């Protein structure tokens, strides 16, 4: 009867319920040590392509039982080759580690519950925790197959250093233990988890150098016929050709003092590292609330007869700023389209579409405004929908006039369900009621939850002039207000000087979660990334306002 590797793998899988054998930690991790060698083995350079299999004879291959099940399931054995649980009998062995013919690496992330202020951890602290040498952190929380892979790479953890939870329960465990940290395969990330950088490197970053990232764990082939099978394994579990980054922003209104600074200092004054965040995204969302006009005069701004602030137009020259930050889709739900002449709204739409930008939430007609902005990128299907929830006085799109779309929640939720059934992951953005508090108001909560329940994976408040609370509704991320992106409320005090850009990550048809990018204004146009202390203070305030 043919023997298989499965019983041995099952023993490792169940090891989380048992006391694992102890290993002596490396000398460089001992207390009071002065040497600091690289704690992770460097990965060798990629090898030549696999040799052709035509004419090859059958053989035996052994898989290290520490390897992830997903890797084993993806292995494509040539005809005649069989698995064995006896490595000494195999012509090819696949093992955790870098020795042999490099086949790829399995990428893991260090995670915490989303409501965590800290952004990173160093690899030395991580390894010391594994070996029981660090008492400042609770046990690392992992799933059984992650325990197996890490044990194959680092050796067994110290007794009590690791807590094993059932697959799919890691997020729940971390939310129950706010100071705990976990390790999870990249492809299992989910929105309720916060990914921590390790030694300053995040697996959510574009262009990840896996040879420098401490949790890209290598696997390799060895044996007399290893070169024959070099192409049978996936290169790993993280493939950037399956990743899409979406940047969602708050209020843009290129008027008043913001327009003055554009005239005096030019577009370049605004292009700091914050602009780089927007350009790095595959899809960059801009919520521009004011229509453009050729030769728009600042004298047209101010109060109308009812004492309401109006912004009839922005000078068309400043569309250059939206070009410079890499705009891909423009939200049209803003209040101030009611201030604009119809011909200016139509000109604005024409200029956006001429540049290849999609629009939604408003349009030349009501039906056009209801059309979603659809994107297909790297296998991810993403749809943007939006509307103005403030009432008919703020949304004037009709069958024969342009403007923002008034929210019709029955229509909106039906459209969300339709898009989900077509394979799209909907992002819904609102111009909702404005309030100057960090916590969300009941009506906003009701409306945001309603569209999340219909299937929106992200619900974002575009109206907030200051950063506001967040919420999870099942697996959906709700952010009630991000703050300003380009608008002149810098002088109103500290809450209005701070804002978020939400960097959303989609992978292989799933929404993995969000990175909160934090900025602070230096003047009426220019912002910069927050310092570590500024960021910590903002996250603490917003997490508290979120009830976390």
Secondary structure, DSSP 8 states (H G I E B T S, - for coil): ----SHHHHHHHHGGGGS--------GGGSTT------SS-------------TT----EEEE-TTS-HHHHHH----TT-EE-S-GGG-SEEEEESSSSEEEEEEEEEEEEESS----EE-HHHHHHHHTT---SS--EEEEHHHHHHHHHHH----TTSEEEE-TT-HHHHHHHSTT--EEEEGGG--TTEEEEEETTB-TTSTT--TTT-TTEEEEEEESTTGGGGTTSS-SBS--GGGEEEEEE--EE---HHHHHHHHHH-GGGG-SHHHHHHHHSSEEEEEE-S-EETT--GGG-EE-TTS-EE---EEGGGHHHHHHTT--EEE---GGGGGS-HHHHHHHHHHHHHTT-EEESEESSHHHHHS-EEEEETTEEEEEEEEE-S-TTT---BTTB-EE-B--HHHHHHHHHHHHHTT-EEEEEEE----SSSS--HHHHHHHHHHHHHT-SEEEES--SSB--EEEETTEEEES-B-EEE-SGGGG-HHHHEEEEEEEEEETTEEEEEEEEEEEESSSS-EEE--HHHHHHHHHHHHHHTT-
